[in-house]
């Protein structure tokens, strides 16, 4: 079965976000029609390569990355086999999609867009993202970092076709489905008329689906131990 256009759009959006984060850390990158790669080791939690088409020969991009222990590859179509190159599957997940939500007059109560370095530092500490998100990204026109009182948050990044939701977090014991619903409303307000995407697994996937997302295709993340 061929991947849906939603999977392709989500993979491209995710690669665009990885590119923004890596470049904010002065990591050199290359984006082609087939893959996105970082030419230096990426920040923690970010892959060294993302496949952008199915049935890709991995030899081409594995030669370009820092292909050593700790390297990781986002297999966007769950169709690569990197075992011969010394990789293991770290986890599997699903791309998720949400048709363009209805517009909103504003952000839900308690939510705001992070606007300064001090606020970003507190947000990053709450979300387990310390030193990952550069203050420079606060000024990017396609990025919005969302916060609900500094205890819940998410990141929106707009690409050509969709808006990606990533790094969503909520305090322990909070209703995560409500947080997802609020983030959808934020996206409708900040990027009206745009479809949404992301990827999740486990309980986070369940929360996203209950909030109205649809699972549209699998992905895998490979890591070299």
Buried (B, 14 or more C-beta within 10 A) or exposed (E): EEBEEBBBBBBBBBBBBBBBBBBBBEBEBBBEEEBBBBBEBBBEEBBBBBBBBBEBEBEEBBEBBBBEEEBBBBBBBBBBEBEEBBBEBBEEBBBBBBEBBEEBEEBBEEBBBBEEEEBBBBBBEBBEBEEBBBBEBBEBEBBBBBBBEBBBBBBBBBBEBBBBBBBBBBEEEEEBBBBBBBBBBBBBBBBEEBBBBBBBBEEBBEBBBEBBBEBBBBBBBBBBE
